[in-house]
Amino acid sequence: MSNKRLKPLLSSLKVKARNYSLYEAAFTHPSVNLGEHKVTDYQRLEFVGDSVLGAIIASLSYELQPKLHEGPLTRLRSSLVDTEGLSRLALSYHFDKYIKVGNSFSGDISKSYKVLEDVFEAFIGAMYLDRGFEYTFKVVEKIFKNKIVHFNYEDSVDYKTKLQELLQADHHSDVDYRVLSKRGPANAPSFQVGLFYDGVCLGKGIGGSKKKAEQEAARSALKKLARK
């Protein structure tokens, strides 16, 4: 991947790079190293970026949402930096068009949500090592500020939590999520999950991860219970 190819992406994010090799590494999948030529991939940068991004989001959330307590602040941060949130953000900036993969990688990179999450975090790590914390803080603030300011705690409560709260008075039975089927390649799977309560299937859900499928199953169950 050439420096020239990365420039449109960095420009769209208003990032002025000094050390392009860091960003090249951030957009290089580990599968590239299965070939003859060993190159630096995103794994180490992802480790750095994960910590830096979490710290910045926590600081911004504290500053921009002064009325939120610890619980809602934690949910706010989690909703922004989980796999789904970061992968969607990466796709919105067309990160999938810039990720370099090896011949062993099969499937659609735009549906490989964990890879997109890792690359986004690696990008943050590369920027931090290239330009420092203050510069990275400003870029992250531009990307996330609107999402933080308009965060609605009630809307962020996940369906699994809502269902658990609805059933919490019944202590003799637990909600059981079971994987009913798994399809697709390893890097882009599709799970179907069933939600069982007292041996009865209350809902089914499909998603690109077990977590997402469980959320969809819980949403289906909540709809069914609301009609009773």
Order of alpha helices (4+ residues) and beta strands (2+ residues): alpha-alpha-alpha-alpha-alpha-alpha-alpha-alpha-alpha-beta-beta-beta-alpha
